[in-house]
Amino acid sequence: MSHLPEDFELPEPEEIFESIENSDGSDFEEISSDEVDRVIEMLEAIIEDTQSENIRAYLDEAAENIYRLVYDDESEEWESDSEISDAA
């Protein structure tokens, strides 16, 4: 039994990864927190439906890596703030 909607389709790669030209001419990828949240939610649904522990581990690692694309800097700031609070 799948937790994904019946009409669920993976988006095309060009819809996911849009390159934006930076002011210095280099390209970088802009990833929104909404997109990360949506992808994490889909991966969590897939993880729940997966029986293999090995596959679940890979999917879980992928979810963690995707989460860090947007939230890693924020979590580091939060951890630094809580370490300062703990020291006080």
N, C-alpha and C positions, 0 to 999 in steps of 0.2 A: 504494500500500500504506500503510495507516494503522498508526501505532504505538499508537493508542488501543484500549482493549478493545472487543470487539464489542458488549458490553452498555452501553457508555458513554452516559450521558445527562447533559445539562447540568442542574444543580439549578435549582429555581425561584428567582427573585430574592429572595423573602422568606426562603428558606433560607440564602442567601449573606449578605444584609445584615440583621442584626438590630439594631434600635435599642434601646439601654438607657437608661433614665432616670437621669440624673446626680443627685447629691444637691441641686444647685441648680435642678433641674427641667428643665434643658436635655437634649436628646437628643444622643447621640454614638454612633458606630458602633464596635463592638468587633470587631477583626479578629485572629484568632489566627495565629501563625506556622505552625501546621500547615496552615491553609487557604491561606495565601500559598504555602507550599511545594508544596501539591497543585496549585494553579492554575498556578504557574510550570512545574511538571513537564508539565502538560497543554499549556501554550503552547509549550514547547520541542518536544514531539512534533508539534504542528501546524506549527511553523516548519520542522522537518525534512522534512515532507511537502509543503511549499509550494514551488512552482517560481518564482513571481514574486518578484523581488528587492524590488519596491516593497511588496508585501504582507508579505514577511518583515521588512522594515525597520519597518513599522507594528507588527507582532506583537512584534518585539524591543523596541521602545520601550514597548509596553504591558507587557511582562514586567518591564522595568526599573522602570517606574512602580509596578507592583504590588509588586515587591520592596521598594521604598523605603517603602511604607506601614508596614511592620513593622521593617525592618532599617536604615533610614536613620540613625536615632539611634544605633544600635549601631555602624554603620560610621564615623560621625563621631567617636564616642568612641574607636574603635580607631585611626582616622587621627590623632587628637590625641595618643594615647599613643605611636604610632610616630614622630610628628614630634618629640616630646620625647626619645625614645630616640635618634633620629638626631642630634639636636642635642648630645647628651651625648658 
